[in-house]
Amino acid sequence: MTTYVLRERNIPLDDSWDVIVVGGGPAGCAAATAAARESARTLLLEATGALGGMGTLGLVPWFCGYAAPLISAFVERKGEDKDAL
């Protein structure tokens, strides 16, 4: 097995953040927003140029409750009449 040895080095530490969120998808954005609302010094890191994850860059439209009216209508109709759908 080939190994790689890292040399010892000093890495500066920035301890000015209370919360660091890695990933700006829907969950990461929600976590960073919740932390900031609680007055935590919050850093959100995202590798791509846009927040939202697959909902924005992957063009996946079915996330974050956009389908909620359709789903609730389905559940209501399904409960009333089993043959409705």
C-alpha positions, 0 to 999 in steps of 0.5 A: 500500500502506498502512503503519503506523509504530510509534513508538520505545518502551522495552519492559522485557526479562525475561531470567530465563528460559533457555527460553521455549516458546510453545504448550501443545499436546502438543509444547509441554508435552513441550518445557517438561517436558524443559527443566525436567527439565534444570534450565532456567528454563522459561516455558510460554506458552499463549493458551487456558485449557487445556494440551493443544491440540486433544486437550483443547479440540478433543476430538481423542482420537487423540494422545499414544499413546492408540491405541498398543495398537490400532496395535501389535495391528493391525501384529502381526496384519497381519504374521501374516495378510495377510487378517486385517484 
